[in-house]
């Protein structure tokens, strides 16, 4: 990691810098409930501790305490091997940290003699949990559905023509997107329990008055999907082909809306802010959709194969369909969708949806 550009995370609207090695959580997943993962990240803890957003109350014997929720699947990384991480945090912050026993879905409780020690311990715990969360595979994503009849029909014709006319290594029917699931991804989230999902749904609804409605006063979100691009520098070794997105609104607002929503969600701690600007695109073909020889979908959670991703040669597709028009759409919603799901309308199942019409 470049120490001049450390990773940053947001907690309670504040930005913190992370220094040092990675957490080493590549094998840590959302099903983990053990206590065998140590926290190795060095946290920049030079901020003051005057955080008035934390609810801190007086406990027995004049001590102070705060109780807060961390998803149960992250408790192990807070404890560390043989309790090493918790012990170190208690020593460094001079606070007592009580983490529920394995299998119990209860709040974490931090107690201490001073407000400073309690706040410092809670902040350190939240930073560790947030960094661990960001190592997970995403479970949900924010999207703009781009799947009206016009675009779906044009996409289906595109698929038929590619399969009939284009020759190239790795081109197959199973790497095309489902027409019902065409969308623009705004950002991805790791939601580990019901509390996370409720928090994310509330954040999406809170965006409506603060961000969305002022932008919609300029007019509806009208888009055109036109042309094809790829995400690397070799058209013969492509993993993703996507359609370009053009904003047809009287006063272009889609890019501004996307950037503002991602910025808003990053401050909830549920979404890492990776880029200053969202890359607006509609995925058309993706090698990760490819099925293995046994017919299992490599994009399905429990059936995901531990094998190298097979790219495809898109040279002929790019030459033939460079200016292909998929049509126009007025975007009707922003969806918080669950990965690996299908709703009754064929799109992804929505945990929450914000109506734009």
C-alpha positions as CSV (number, residue, x, y, z in Angstrom):
1,X,0.0,0.0,0.0
2,X,1.2,3.5,-0.8
3,X,1.5,5.2,2.6
4,X,0.9,8.6,0.9
5,X,-2.5,7.4,-0.2
6,X,-3.8,5.3,2.7
7,X,-7.2,3.6,2.6
8,X,-10.0,5.5,4.2
9,X,-13.2,4.5,5.9
10,X,-16.2,6.5,7.1
11,X,-17.8,6.1,10.5
12,X,-20.6,8.4,11.7
13,X,-19.8,10.8,8.9
14,X,-16.1,11.0,9.8
15,X,-13.3,9.9,7.6
16,X,-10.4,7.8,9.1
17,X,-7.1,6.7,7.6
18,X,-6.0,3.1,7.7
19,X,-2.3,2.3,7.6
20,X,-0.2,-0.9,7.6
21,X,-0.8,-4.4,6.2
22,X,-4.1,-5.8,5.0
23,X,-6.3,-7.7,7.4
24,X,-5.4,-11.0,5.8
25,X,-9.1,-11.9,5.5
26,X,-9.1,-13.4,2.0
27,X,-10.6,-16.6,3.4
28,X,-13.0,-14.8,5.8
29,X,-16.6,-15.1,4.5
30,X,-20.1,-14.1,5.6
31,X,-20.7,-17.6,7.1
32,X,-17.7,-17.4,9.4
33,X,-18.6,-17.4,13.1
34,X,-15.3,-18.7,14.6
35,X,-12.8,-16.7,16.6
36,X,-9.7,-17.4,14.6
37,X,-9.0,-14.2,12.7
38,X,-6.6,-11.7,14.0
39,X,-6.8,-8.0,13.2
40,X,-3.5,-6.8,11.7
41,X,-4.5,-3.3,10.5
42,X,-2.8,-0.4,12.1
43,X,-5.4,2.4,12.6
44,X,-4.7,6.1,12.6
45,X,-6.1,6.9,16.0
46,X,-4.8,10.5,16.3
47,X,-8.3,12.0,16.1
48,X,-10.0,13.5,19.2
49,X,-12.6,11.5,21.0
50,X,-15.3,14.1,21.2
51,X,-17.9,12.0,19.3
52,X,-21.3,13.1,20.4
53,X,-23.1,10.7,18.1
54,X,-22.4,7.7,20.4
55,X,-25.0,7.0,23.0
56,X,-22.9,6.6,26.2
57,X,-24.7,6.1,29.5
58,X,-23.7,5.7,33.1
59,X,-23.3,2.1,34.3
60,X,-22.8,0.6,37.8
61,X,-20.0,1.9,40.0
62,X,-19.9,5.2,38.1
63,X,-18.4,3.6,34.9
64,X,-19.6,4.6,31.5
65,X,-20.8,2.2,28.8
66,X,-22.0,2.1,25.2
67,X,-23.8,-0.8,23.4
68,X,-23.9,-1.2,19.7
69,X,-24.5,-3.7,16.9
70,X,-21.9,-5.5,14.9
71,X,-23.0,-8.4,12.6
72,X,-22.4,-11.7,14.4
73,X,-20.3,-13.0,11.5
74,X,-17.7,-10.3,12.3
75,X,-17.3,-11.0,16.0
76,X,-14.5,-13.5,15.3
77,X,-12.2,-10.9,13.8
78,X,-12.8,-8.6,16.8
79,X,-11.8,-11.4,19.3
80,X,-8.8,-12.7,17.3
81,X,-7.0,-16.0,18.0
82,X,-7.2,-16.9,21.7
83,X,-8.7,-13.4,22.3
84,X,-5.5,-11.6,21.3
85,X,-7.2,-8.8,19.4
86,X,-9.7,-8.0,22.1
87,X,-7.0,-8.1,24.8
88,X,-4.9,-5.7,22.8
89,X,-7.7,-3.3,22.3
90,X,-8.6,-3.3,25.9
91,X,-5.0,-2.6,26.9
92,X,-4.6,0.2,24.4
93,X,-7.9,1.9,25.1
94,X,-8.2,1.1,28.8
95,X,-11.8,-0.1,28.3
96,X,-13.5,-3.4,28.9
97,X,-15.0,-5.0,25.7
98,X,-17.7,-7.6,26.0
99,X,-18.4,-9.5,22.9
100,X,-21.3,-12.1,22.8
101,X,-20.5,-15.7,22.9
102,X,-20.3,-17.6,19.7
103,X,-23.8,-18.1,18.2
104,X,-25.5,-15.3,20.1
105,X,-26.8,-12.3,18.2
106,X,-26.4,-9.6,20.8
107,X,-24.9,-6.1,21.1
108,X,-21.3,-5.5,21.9
109,X,-20.8,-3.6,25.2
110,X,-17.9,-1.4,25.9
111,X,-17.4,0.0,29.5
112,X,-14.7,2.3,30.9
113,X,-13.9,4.9,33.5
114,X,-13.7,7.8,31.1
115,X,-15.7,8.8,28.0
116,X,-12.5,9.0,26.0
117,X,-11.6,5.4,26.6
118,X,-15.1,4.2,25.8
119,X,-15.3,6.2,22.5
120,X,-11.8,5.2,21.5
121,X,-12.6,1.5,22.0
122,X,-15.9,1.7,20.1
123,X,-14.3,3.6,17.3
124,X,-11.5,1.0,17.0
125,X,-14.0,-1.8,17.0
126,X,-16.0,-0.2,14.3
127,X,-13.0,0.4,12.1
128,X,-11.8,-3.2,12.4
129,X,-15.3,-4.5,11.6
130,X,-15.7,-2.1,8.6
131,X,-12.3,-3.1,7.2
132,X,-13.3,-6.8,7.6
133,X,-16.7,-6.2,6.0
134,X,-14.9,-4.7,2.9
135,X,-13.1,-7.9,2.4
136,X,-16.3,-9.8,1.9
137,X,-18.0,-10.7,-1.4
138,X,-20.8,-8.2,-2.0
139,X,-24.3,-9.5,-1.2
140,X,-26.4,-6.5,-2.6
141,X,-26.0,-3.7,-5.1
142,X,-27.7,-0.4,-6.0
143,X,-28.9,-0.3,-9.6
144,X,-30.9,1.4,-12.2
145,X,-33.0,-1.2,-14.1
146,X,-32.5,-0.8,-17.9
147,X,-34.9,-3.4,-19.1
148,X,-37.9,-2.0,-20.9
149,X,-39.3,-3.9,-23.9
150,X,-37.4,-1.8,-26.4
151,X,-34.0,-2.5,-24.9
152,X,-34.8,-6.2,-24.1
153,X,-35.9,-6.8,-27.7
154,X,-32.8,-5.1,-29.1
155,X,-30.6,-7.0,-26.8
156,X,-32.1,-10.3,-27.8
157,X,-31.5,-9.5,-31.5
158,X,-28.0,-8.6,-30.6
159,X,-27.5,-11.9,-28.9
160,X,-29.0,-13.8,-31.9
161,X,-26.8,-12.0,-34.4
162,X,-23.6,-12.4,-32.3
163,X,-24.1,-16.2,-32.0
164,X,-25.0,-16.5,-35.7
165,X,-22.4,-14.2,-37.3
166,X,-19.5,-13.8,-34.9
167,X,-16.7,-16.3,-34.5
168,X,-14.4,-16.1,-31.6
169,X,-12.9,-18.2,-28.8
170,X,-15.2,-18.5,-25.8
171,X,-18.3,-16.9,-27.3
172,X,-21.3,-18.9,-26.0
173,X,-24.9,-18.2,-25.1
174,X,-24.4,-18.6,-21.4
175,X,-22.1,-15.5,-21.1
176,X,-24.9,-13.1,-22.2
177,X,-26.8,-11.2,-19.5
178,X,-30.4,-12.2,-18.9
179,X,-32.4,-9.5,-20.8
180,X,-34.7,-9.1,-17.8
181,X,-31.7,-8.2,-15.6
182,X,-30.1,-5.5,-17.7
183,X,-29.1,-2.7,-15.4
184,X,-26.6,0.0,-14.4
185,X,-24.7,-0.8,-11.2
186,X,-24.2,2.2,-9.0
187,X,-22.3,0.4,-6.2
188,X,-22.1,-2.8,-4.2
189,X,-22.7,-3.5,-0.6
190,X,-22.0,-6.2,2.0
191,X,-25.1,-6.7,4.1
192,X,-24.6,-9.4,6.6
193,X,-27.8,-9.5,8.7
194,X,-31.3,-8.1,9.0
195,X,-29.9,-5.0,10.8
196,X,-27.6,-4.2,7.8
197,X,-30.4,-4.7,5.3
198,X,-32.8,-2.4,7.3
199,X,-30.1,0.2,7.6
200,X,-29.4,0.1,3.8
201,X,-33.1,0.3,3.0
202,X,-33.5,3.3,5.2
203,X,-30.5,5.0,3.7
204,X,-32.0,4.5,0.2
205,X,-35.3,6.0,1.2
206,X,-33.5,8.9,2.9
207,X,-31.8,9.7,-0.4
208,X,-35.2,10.6,-1.9
209,X,-35.8,14.0,-0.3
210,X,-32.2,14.9,0.1
211,X,-30.7,13.9,-3.2
212,X,-33.1,12.5,-5.7
213,X,-36.1,14.9,-5.7
214,X,-34.0,18.0,-6.3
215,X,-32.3,16.4,-9.3
216,X,-35.6,15.1,-10.7
217,X,-36.9,18.7,-10.8
218,X,-34.7,19.0,-13.9
219,X,-36.7,16.3,-15.6
220,X,-37.0,12.5,-15.8
221,X,-34.0,10.2,-16.1
222,X,-33.9,9.4,-19.9
223,X,-31.1,7.2,-21.1
224,X,-29.9,5.7,-24.3
225,X,-27.8,2.5,-24.5
226,X,-25.7,2.8,-27.6
227,X,-22.5,1.2,-28.8
228,X,-20.2,-1.5,-27.2
229,X,-17.0,-1.2,-25.2
230,X,-14.8,-3.5,-23.3
231,X,-12.9,-3.2,-20.0
232,X,-9.3,-4.0,-20.9
233,X,-6.8,-3.3,-23.7
234,X,-7.0,-6.5,-25.6
235,X,-10.2,-7.3,-27.6
236,X,-9.1,-10.9,-27.9
237,X,-9.0,-11.4,-24.1
238,X,-12.2,-9.9,-22.8
239,X,-14.1,-10.7,-19.6
240,X,-16.9,-8.1,-19.9
241,X,-18.6,-6.3,-22.8
242,X,-20.9,-3.5,-21.9
243,X,-23.2,-1.0,-23.6
244,X,-22.3,2.7,-23.3
245,X,-24.9,4.9,-21.5
246,X,-25.9,8.3,-22.8
247,X,-27.9,10.8,-20.7
248,X,-30.8,12.1,-22.7
249,X,-32.3,14.3,-19.9
250,X,-32.8,18.0,-20.7
251,X,-30.2,18.8,-18.1
252,X,-28.0,15.7,-17.7
253,X,-28.3,14.4,-14.1
254,X,-27.7,10.7,-14.2
255,X,-23.9,10.9,-13.5
256,X,-24.5,13.5,-10.8
257,X,-27.2,11.3,-9.2
258,X,-25.1,8.2,-9.3
259,X,-22.1,10.0,-7.7
260,X,-24.1,11.6,-5.0
261,X,-25.9,8.4,-4.0
262,X,-22.6,6.5,-3.7
263,X,-21.1,9.2,-1.7
264,X,-24.1,9.2,0.6
265,X,-24.0,5.4,1.1
266,X,-20.2,5.3,1.7
267,X,-20.8,7.5,4.8
268,X,-23.1,4.9,6.2
269,X,-20.2,2.4,6.5
270,X,-22.1,-0.1,4.3
271,X,-20.3,0.7,1.0
272,X,-16.6,1.5,0.4
273,X,-16.0,4.6,-1.7
274,X,-13.7,3.3,-4.4
275,X,-14.0,6.0,-7.1
276,X,-14.9,9.6,-7.3
277,X,-17.2,9.0,-10.3
278,X,-19.4,6.0,-11.1
279,X,-18.7,4.3,-14.4
280,X,-22.1,4.2,-16.1
281,X,-22.5,1.1,-18.2
282,X,-24.8,-1.8,-18.9
283,X,-23.2,-5.3,-18.8
284,X,-24.1,-7.3,-21.9
285,X,-21.7,-10.2,-21.8
286,X,-19.6,-11.4,-18.8
287,X,-17.3,-14.5,-18.7
288,X,-18.3,-15.0,-15.0
289,X,-21.7,-16.1,-16.2
290,X,-20.2,-19.0,-18.0
291,X,-21.5,-22.5,-16.9
292,X,-19.1,-25.4,-16.3
293,X,-19.3,-28.6,-18.1
294,X,-21.7,-30.1,-15.5
295,X,-24.2,-27.4,-16.1
296,X,-23.6,-25.5,-12.9
297,X,-23.9,-21.7,-13.1
298,X,-20.5,-20.3,-12.1
299,X,-22.3,-17.1,-11.0
300,X,-24.5,-18.7,-8.4
301,X,-23.3,-18.4,-4.8
302,X,-22.9,-21.9,-3.5
303,X,-22.1,-23.4,-6.9
304,X,-19.4,-20.9,-7.8
305,X,-16.5,-22.9,-9.2
306,X,-13.0,-22.4,-7.9
307,X,-11.4,-22.2,-11.2
308,X,-9.7,-19.6,-13.4
309,X,-12.0,-17.3,-15.3
310,X,-12.1,-18.0,-19.1
311,X,-12.1,-14.8,-21.2
312,X,-13.5,-14.6,-24.8
313,X,-12.4,-13.1,-28.1
314,X,-14.6,-10.1,-28.7
315,X,-12.8,-8.8,-31.8
316,X,-15.5,-9.7,-34.3
317,X,-18.3,-8.5,-32.0
318,X,-16.7,-5.1,-31.6
319,X,-16.1,-4.7,-35.3
320,X,-19.7,-5.6,-36.2
321,X,-21.6,-4.0,-33.4
322,X,-19.5,-0.9,-32.5
323,X,-22.4,1.4,-33.2
324,X,-25.3,-0.9,-32.3
325,X,-28.3,0.9,-30.7
326,X,-30.1,-0.9,-27.9
327,X,-32.7,1.9,-27.5
328,X,-33.9,4.4,-25.0
329,X,-35.5,4.2,-21.5
330,X,-36.9,6.5,-18.8
331,X,-35.5,5.0,-15.6
332,X,-38.3,4.3,-13.2
333,X,-36.5,3.3,-10.0
334,X,-33.3,2.9,-8.0
335,X,-33.2,-0.6,-6.5
336,X,-31.3,-2.1,-3.6
337,X,-31.1,-5.6,-5.1
338,X,-30.0,-8.9,-3.7
339,X,-27.2,-10.7,-5.6
340,X,-28.0,-14.1,-7.0
341,X,-31.8,-13.5,-6.9
342,X,-34.7,-13.4,-9.3
343,X,-38.0,-11.6,-8.6
344,X,-41.4,-12.5,-10.2
345,X,-40.8,-9.9,-12.9
346,X,-37.5,-11.5,-13.9
347,X,-35.3,-8.7,-12.4
348,X,-33.3,-9.1,-9.2
349,X,-35.2,-9.3,-6.0
350,X,-35.4,-5.8,-4.3
351,X,-34.7,-5.3,-0.6
352,X,-35.8,-1.7,-1.2
353,X,-36.8,0.4,-4.1
354,X,-37.0,4.1,-4.7
355,X,-39.6,5.2,-7.3
356,X,-38.5,7.9,-9.7
357,X,-41.8,8.4,-11.6
